[in-house]
Amino acid sequence: MENKARFITFEGIDGSGKSTQIHLLKERILLETGDDCYTTFEPSTGPVGALLRQFLSGRVKTDENTLAALFAADRLDHLHNELNGILEKTEHGCHVLCDRYVLSNFAYQGNKENLDWIISLNERAISVLKPDCHIFIDVTPKIALRRIEENRENIDLYESMESLTKVRSAYLSLFRRFNGQENIIVINGNQSVEKIADDIWNKVSYLF
């Protein structure tokens, strides 16, 4: 197999456990292959990402169309910035594990605004770097909300039972739409942390 840097994205509703599983996959890749990984997330730590966090926290108000455009802009900065951009990492042979990418934009904002328009906003990002796979950790909204309430002091814009339920349904609709076009791996997120990690490794180990 060609020795190349892999780009793997993690998707799921808030509270699905993406951050934990990204950390565990990074450790597993290092253990099994000796390869290190760069872990990152969206919204990014860049200037557009910082603005997005203000909106998501509710401290600043805006509309879904603006959010959709800002997420797409932040993604391009995340890819191209010279300090710690994803492209710079992959071009130098470093695997990248990213917490959220285009499918999050489609599921969260496409749930309320025109999905085709939001997809068009992300065409540049998709053409620049397509993930080797998208890992969707599928957890029930009830479990996700319980985890959020147990582990967070502040609740973000989309972290309600109604929103989590709608976003999960939006993700599942997206998977039907992109069937055959994207490598989407669905993992049962209602299991133990260890079982989820094993399932993920069994699905992605062939890439390494």
Summary of the structure (lengths in Angstrom):
residues: 208
radius of gyration: 16.4
end to end distance: 8.3
largest distance: 48.6
contacts: 643
relative contact order: 0.20
helix: 55%
strand: 13%
